[in-house]
Amino acid sequence: MQSRIEALDEAVIDLVRLRTDAARALAAQRRTAGLPAVELARENAVLRRYHAAFGRGGAALGLLLTEWGRR
């Protein structure tokens, strides 16, 4: 069971990296187009989606992910 959890952790890490890279690329495209890098309505939708899936802790996770995408 421990090895299964470790494998899942690695998968989560890989997905977070992919998400962060995609968010940063999108922000760069938006800046190039003369738009704000962040679209707050979309970020709020992300937070609502994570909250719906995992409760208050999910909202915190969604916030962390969106913040990483901005760096």
DRENDO-1510 file (C-alpha; in Angstrom, 1 decimal, always signed):
<recs>
REC; n; res; u; v; w
REC; 1; MET; +0.0; +0.0; +0.0 .
REC; 2; GLN; +2.9; +2.4; +0.8 .
REC; 3; SER; +4.3; +2.0; -2.7 .
REC; 4; ARG; +0.9; +2.8; -4.2 .
REC; 5; ILE; +0.7; +6.0; -2.1 .
REC; 6; GLU; +4.2; +7.0; -3.2 .
REC; 7; ALA; +3.3; +6.4; -6.8 .
REC; 8; LEU; +0.2; +8.5; -6.5 .
REC; 9; ASP; +2.2; +11.3; -4.8 .
REC; 10; GLU; +4.6; +11.3; -7.8 .
REC; 11; ALA; +1.7; +11.5; -10.2 .
REC; 12; VAL; +0.3; +14.4; -8.2 .
REC; 13; ILE; +3.7; +16.2; -8.3 .
REC; 14; ASP; +3.9; +15.7; -12.0 .
REC; 15; LEU; +0.4; +17.0; -12.6 .
REC; 16; VAL; +1.0; +20.1; -10.4 .
REC; 17; ARG; +4.2; +20.8; -12.4 .
REC; 18; LEU; +2.2; +20.5; -15.7 .
REC; 19; ARG; -0.6; +22.7; -14.4 .
REC; 20; THR; +1.9; +25.3; -13.2 .
REC; 21; ASP; +3.7; +25.4; -16.5 .
REC; 22; ALA; +0.4; +25.7; -18.4 .
REC; 23; ALA; -0.8; +28.5; -16.2 .
REC; 24; ARG; +2.5; +30.4; -16.6 .
REC; 25; ALA; +2.4; +29.9; -20.4 .
REC; 26; LEU; -1.2; +31.2; -20.5 .
REC; 27; ALA; -0.3; +34.2; -18.4 .
REC; 28; ALA; +2.6; +35.0; -20.8 .
REC; 29; GLN; +0.2; +34.7; -23.8 .
REC; 30; ARG; -2.3; +37.0; -22.1 .
REC; 31; ARG; +0.4; +39.6; -21.4 .
REC; 32; THR; +1.7; +39.4; -25.0 .
REC; 33; ALA; -1.9; +40.1; -26.2 .
REC; 34; GLY; -2.0; +43.1; -23.9 .
REC; 35; LEU; -4.4; +41.5; -21.5 .
REC; 36; PRO; -4.0; +41.1; -17.7 .
REC; 37; ALA; -2.0; +38.0; -16.9 .
REC; 38; VAL; -4.7; +36.9; -14.4 .
REC; 39; GLU; -8.4; +36.5; -15.1 .
REC; 40; LEU; -9.9; +36.7; -11.7 .
REC; 41; ALA; -13.3; +35.2; -12.7 .
REC; 42; ARG; -11.5; +32.0; -13.9 .
REC; 43; GLU; -9.4; +31.8; -10.8 .
REC; 44; ASN; -12.6; +32.1; -8.7 .
REC; 45; ALA; -14.1; +29.3; -10.7 .
REC; 46; VAL; -11.1; +27.2; -9.9 .
REC; 47; LEU; -11.5; +27.9; -6.2 .
REC; 48; ARG; -15.2; +27.0; -6.3 .
REC; 49; ARG; -14.4; +23.8; -8.2 .
REC; 50; TYR; -11.8; +22.7; -5.6 .
REC; 51; HIS; -14.1; +23.7; -2.8 .
REC; 52; ALA; -16.9; +21.7; -4.2 .
REC; 53; ALA; -14.7; +18.7; -4.5 .
REC; 54; PHE; -12.8; +18.8; -1.2 .
REC; 55; GLY; -14.4; +21.4; +1.0 .
REC; 56; ARG; -12.5; +24.3; +2.7 .
REC; 57; GLY; -9.2; +22.5; +2.4 .
REC; 58; GLY; -9.9; +22.2; -1.3 .
REC; 59; ALA; -10.3; +25.9; -1.7 .
REC; 60; ALA; -6.9; +26.3; +0.0 .
REC; 61; LEU; -5.4; +23.8; -2.4 .
REC; 62; GLY; -6.9; +25.6; -5.4 .
REC; 63; LEU; -5.6; +28.9; -4.1 .
REC; 64; LEU; -2.1; +27.5; -3.7 .
REC; 65; LEU; -2.2; +26.1; -7.2 .
REC; 66; THR; -3.4; +29.4; -8.7 .
REC; 67; GLU; -0.7; +31.3; -6.8 .
REC; 68; TRP; +2.0; +29.0; -8.1 .
REC; 69; GLY; +0.8; +29.6; -11.6 .
REC; 70; ARG; +1.4; +33.3; -11.2 .
REC; 71; ARG; +5.0; +33.0; -10.1 .
</recs>
